C-alpha cells in the first residue's frame, strides 16, 4: 500500500488522501480500506480514496473503510467523532449501494454489541419495528399465547423472565410490486436470535465460554439488517426474515435434558443438551416458513455450533445444502463479497445419531460417536424444510472476532450481511 500521510498527534489536519494500493485485487482493496478506517476511527477527519474504480472495487473498498472506522459506544452523553468517507468516482450507483451495505453492517454490529442486560427479545422486537418503520417494511410480532405452536421457541425462551420469547416476521416487497409479488422469487431467511445463552441447565463451563454469548443473536441481526438494505436497493425479489428471539437462561422454568417437546408442524424432539438450543428455535422457523410460504429459497443463518470452527476457523462460514448448483453460486458470491462460505457435506451415514427412543428425533445428535457436531446439527434442521431449496449457514466462526484487527472490532462482525445482500440482488 502507498504511504498514507497522517499527521503527528495534535496536528491540525482534517483530510487524508489514499491514492492507490500496490495490488488492485478486491482483497487488497479491502485490506487497505480497513487499515485506513481503523487508523482514523473516532477522529473528525475526511478520508478521500482515489483507488477504487469499478463498482465491485467501490463496494469492497468502501465497505471495508466503513468497517474499519466502526465503533460502538453506549455513552450516549458523549459526542463521538466520526470520520467522513469519500470515494472519488463517477460511479454514483455503486456508491449508493456501498452506503446501503455499510449502513446495514453498522445496524447489525450495533445490535450484536449491545449488552444483554439491555438486549432482550422484546428490545429486539422494538428495534425491528424501528427498522421496519424507517424502511417501509411489513412487520408482524408474536408473543405469549400466540406462540402456542412454536414448541422450540417456547422451550428455550420460557426459561427467562418476562418479557419472554418473540417471533418477528418482516417482509420486503419491491415498491409497486405488491399486486404482482407472487410472480417474484421469494426468499425466506430464518435467523437465530438468542439474546444471551447461558447454556440453560446444561450450563456452559468454564464461565469464559459465556462471555461472548451476547452475540448469539448475530444471525437474526444479519437478517434484519439485510432487509433494511434491500429496501434501499430495491431488487425485484420478495424477501421475508423470521427472527427467532429468545434468551436461554437457567431458571426454574428452563427445559431439562430428557424433556420431549413438539416443534412447529408436529415433530416431537427429545431434549438431550439444553445448550443445543439454537437448532430448536430455527426448526420452528423453518417449519413455519415451509408451511406458510413454501418459498423459492429457504435460508437459515445462525451462530450454531463451535464444531463449525474446528476445520474452518474464523474466516469461513459452514454452508450446508443438497443443491450443488446453488452451492457453487453462493461460494462465488462469498468470495466476491468478502464473506466466504465453504460447502460442507450432509453425511447421510450420520442420520442415526438423531434417533430417539421416546420421540421422532433427538436434537443433539448424541447417538453414535461421529465427532461432527456441525454436520449433525444441519441434518437435524433438514428434517424441517421439506423439499425446499434450502441452505444452512453456520456462522459461529466468522460472526465473532476475538480481537480488534482488519475490518473487525472485537466482538460481533456483522457477518452475513454483505453475503446475503449480494446473493439476493443477484436473483433480481
N, C-alpha and C positions, 0 to 999 in steps of 0.2 A: 504494500500500500504506500502511496506517496506520503510524504511528510505532511502532517496536519498542523498548521500554525496555531498553537494555543498559548495565550499569554501567561505570564507568571501570576501567581496568586495576588489578587488585589488589583491587577491592572485593569484599565478602563477599556475593555474590549467587548463588543456586543455582537460580533458576527464572525463566523468561521466558514471557510470555503473548503469543500472536498472536491478536488478537480479530477480525480481518477484513481483507479486501482490498477495494480500491475496485471491482474488476471480479471477478465471481464465475465467469468462464469457466474451463474446465479449464486453459487455457494460463496464465491469470493465477495460478491456484492453484498450478500447478507452479512458476512463476517465484518466487512468494512463498516457497513451501516450500524451494526450492533455495537462495535467498538467505539464509534464516534458518539452514538446515542448515550452510551454508558458514561463516556468522558464528560458530557455536558449535563448529565442528569441533575436536576434541581437548580439549574442555572438559567437566568433570563438571557439566553443567547440565541441568536438566529443562526441556523445551520443552512447553508446553501450548497447542495450537492449537484455537481455537473456530470456525474459519472454514470448515470442510468439513462438509457436512450429508448429501448424498445419497451412495449407495455409489460412484458414479462420481467425485464430488468427493473422497471419502475416499481412494480408490485413487490418484488423480492427485496430490493434495496430500501424502499420507503417503509415497508412494514417492519423491517429489522431496525431501522433508525428509531422508529417509534417504540419498539420493544426494548431496545437498549436504554432509552430515556425514561421508561416507565418507572413510577414509584407509587407505592400505596402508603397513605398516611391517615390514621384515624383522628389526628389532631386537627379537627375542623376549624379551630380558632386560629390556626397558624397558616399564613399565606404561603403556599408552595410555589416556588418559582418553576416555570415550565419553559423549556426551550422551544423555539419556533422552528419547524422543519419545513424546508423549501426544496422542491425538486425542480431544477432548471430544465424544462422540457416543453414542447408544444403538444405533447400527448395528454390533453386535458382529461379525456375519458379514463385513461389509466390512473391519473392522479386521483380522480373521483373514486374509482374502485379501491385504490390503495387506502384512501381516507376512510372509506366504509369498513374495510377489513381491520384497519388499525383501531377504529372505534370499537369494533366487536371484540377484538383481543383485549382491549382495556376493560370492557364490560365484564368479560369472563374472568380476568385476573382480579378485578375489584371484588367480584362475588366470591371467588375462591379464597382470597386472602383475608376476608372479613372473619374475625374470630367467632367461634361457635356460641359464645355467650350472647352474641348479638344475632347470629345467623341460625335461625331455626326454620322448620318447614313453612310456618306462617310468614316469616320475614321473606323467604324466597318467593312465596306467592305474591307478596306485595311488590317485590322488585320486578317480578314478571309482569304484573299489572302496569307498572310504570313503563316498561319497555313496550308492552302492547299498546298502551295509550299513545305513547310518543311516535310509534311507527305505524299505527293503523292496523294492528293485528287483532284477530279474533281470539278471545281467551275464555276458558271455562275451567273453574276450580272446584274440585270435590273434596269434602272433608266429612268427618263423623260418620253418620249412618249412610251417607251417600257412597261410602267405600265398602259396603257390605260384601260385594263380590270380589274385592281385592284382598284375598287372603294373605298373600305375601307381604303387601304393603302394611296391612294391619298387624301382622305377626311381628314385624320389625318395629314399626312406628309406635305401637301401643305400649312399648317399653318406656317411652319418655313421658315427662309431664306434659300437661297441656301446653301448646295447642295441638299436639298430635300430628299425624301424617297428613300430607296433601298430595293430591293428584292434579297436576297442572297441564292443561291441554291448550296449546297455542297454535294457530294456523295462519300461514301466509298464503294469500291468493293474489296473483298479479292484478294490478289496477285495471278495471274494465273487463276482467275475465270471470266475474262471479257467476254469470249465467252459463258460461262455457267451460267452467272449471273441470267438469267431468272428462273433457277431452284432453286435458293436460296430464303429463306424467305426475304421479303423486308419490312423494317420498314421505315416509314417517320415520322420525328419529326418536328413539327411546333413550332417555338419559338417566343414569343413576344419580340420585340426589340425596345421598346420606350426609346430612349436615354435620354430624360427628359420629365416629364409630369407635365405641369402647371395646367392641367385640361381644358385648352383651354378657350372658352367663359364661360363655367361653371367652373370658376376659383376655385381652391382649397382654402379653408379657414377654420380655420386661416392658415396663411402662414407656420406655423410649419409643416403642413401636407406635404408641398412641399419639405422639406429639404432632404428627403430620396429618392427623385424621380430620382436621377441618377442611381438607382438600378432597374429601371423599365424595363430594358433590360436583367434581370437575366435569363429569360427563353431562349432567343437566345444565351446568353453566355454559358449556360449549354449544349445546343445542339451542338454548335461549339466545345467546349472543349471535349465533348463526342466523336465526330468523330475523333478528334486528337488522343485520346487514343485508339480507335478501330484500327486505322492504325498501332499502335504498337502491339496490342494484336492479330490482325488478326482472329477474329471469322468468321465462314462461314455463314455470314449474309450480305446482301446488306442493307445499311442504307443511307438515304437521309435526310439532315437537310435543312429546309426552315426558314431562319431568316427574319422576317418581321420587317424592321427597319424604324423608323420614329421618329420625335420629335413632341410632342403635345404642340404647342406654342399658345400664344394669339397674334393674329395679324389681319390685315385687310383681309387676305385670309383664315382665320380659318373657319371651318364649324360652323354652328349655330344650336341651337335647332329649330326643325321644318323642317330642310333640309331633302330631300329624296335622297339617294344615291343608286347606283346599284353595288352590290358586284360582285366579280368574279363568273361567272356562271349565272348571270342574276337576282338573288333575289334582290328585292327592300327593302330598310330599312329606316324607319323614325328615324331621329336622335332626341333623347329626351334630353340627357345629354352628353355634349362633353367630360366629364371626364370618360365616359364609353367607352374609345377609344380602349382598348386592344382587345376586342372581335371583333371589326371591322377589324383590321388587321389580326387577327387569322382566321376569317371567309374566307377571301380571300385565305389564305394559305391552309386551309383545303379543300376548293372547288378546288383549283388548284391541290393539291395532289390527290384528288379523280379522277379528270378528266384525268390528265397526267399519273398517276402511278397505280391507283386502288390497293394500297399496301395491303400486308397481315396484317399489323398493322399500324394504324394511331394514333399518339400520339401528343397532344399539351401540351406545358408547359409554364406557364405564371404567373407572379405576377398580378393576375387578379382582385380579389375583397377583400376589407377589411372585407367583411362579412365572408370569409372563416376562419378568425382568431377568430371569436366570440365564436365558440364552440370548436375549435381545438387548439387555442393558437398558439405558435411559434414552437411547436415540431412535428407537423404533417402537411403534405400537404393534401388538399382535393382532392380525386380521384373520378371521375365520369366515369362510364361505364355501359352498359347494360349486359356485358359479365361477369357473376358471376364467372365462372371458371378462366378467366384471372384475375379478381379482386383478387381472393384468392391467385393466384400465385404472383401477384405484392405486396400484403400485406406481404407475406412471404419474398420476395426479399427485401422489405423496412426494415423489422426487422433485417435481416441479414446484410444489407449494412450500417445500422445506419441512413438511411434517410427514416423515417417512413411515410406511407400514410394511410389514413382512407377512406374506401369505403363509399361514400355518395350517397343518393338516387336521381335519376332523377324523380321528382314527377310530373306525367302527369297532375295532378289536377291544376298545376301552369301554364300550357301551355297558358291559355287565357291571362296571363299577357303580352304576346308578341304580342297581337293583335294590329292592326293599322287600322285607317280609310282611310289612304292615301297610304299605302304601304303593301307589303307582311308581314312585321314584324316591330315592334318597337324593338330597340336594348336594351333598359334599363329595360324591364320587369316592366313597371310602371302601367300597367292595373291590378288593384287588389292590395290588401294590404297584401302580404304574408310574408313580412319581411324575405325573403330567397334569398338575392342577389346573393350568390354564386350558388345556385341551378338554378335560372332563367338565369344566365349568361351561365351556362352549357347547359341548354335547348336551348338557342339561338344558341350556337355553333353546337349543334346536328343537326340543320337544314341543315348544310353544309357538312355533312360527308357521306350522302347516307347510304349504307348498310355496310360501313367499320367496321372492328373490331377496334373500336375507344376508346381511353382513354384520358380524360381531366385531367390534373394535375394543380390545382390552388395552387401555391406555395407562395402566398402572405405572409403567416406567416413565414415559415422556411427559406425563401430566404434572409431575413434581420435579423440582430441581433442588438438589441438596446444597447448592452454593450459588452465589451471585457471579455468573460468568456468561459471556456471549450475550445472546438475546434474553437470557433468563435471569430474573431476580430469584433469590432463594424462596422456594415455596411454589405456588401454583403458576403454571406456564401459559395456560390457555390453549394447550394442545388440542387439536381437532377443529378449531375454528377455521383456519386457513384451508385445511384439507376439505372440510365439508362444504365451505363456500365454493371453492374451485370445482369440486365434483358436481355440485348441484347446478352451478352456472353452465357447466359443460353439457348438461342434459337439456338445456333450453333450446 
